[in-house]
Amino acid sequence: MEKKLPSRKRLLMTWLTLMTLTLFSMWSAQLGDESRSLSLPLWSIALVLLSAGFKVRQILMVYLNLRVSSPGWRGGFLCLLAATLLLVWLAYWWVIKG
């Protein structure tokens, strides 16, 4: 069974998307000096986590080439990703509310 590697165009487009989302995450996280003592609102942390989740998914599917692996591997990694994002969201929510 021959496994197809991602094309150069797919790799470059994924890299560009990841860099754009990284800049978006930095902007939405308000990384300026004046906002260091402020906590992020829940909508902002949701955007950052969604962006991070999409980036991890792209890395898994394109760079680790899980898009051509068995459904078990894909599903397992995506479930771990969802559980990690949920854990981070709940921890942040608990700190903000508690």
Secondary structure as UniProt FT lines:
FT   HELIX           8..28
FT   TURN            29..30
FT   HELIX           33..35
FT   TURN            36..37
FT   HELIX           42..58
FT   HELIX           59..63
FT   HELIX           66..68
FT   HELIX           71..97
//
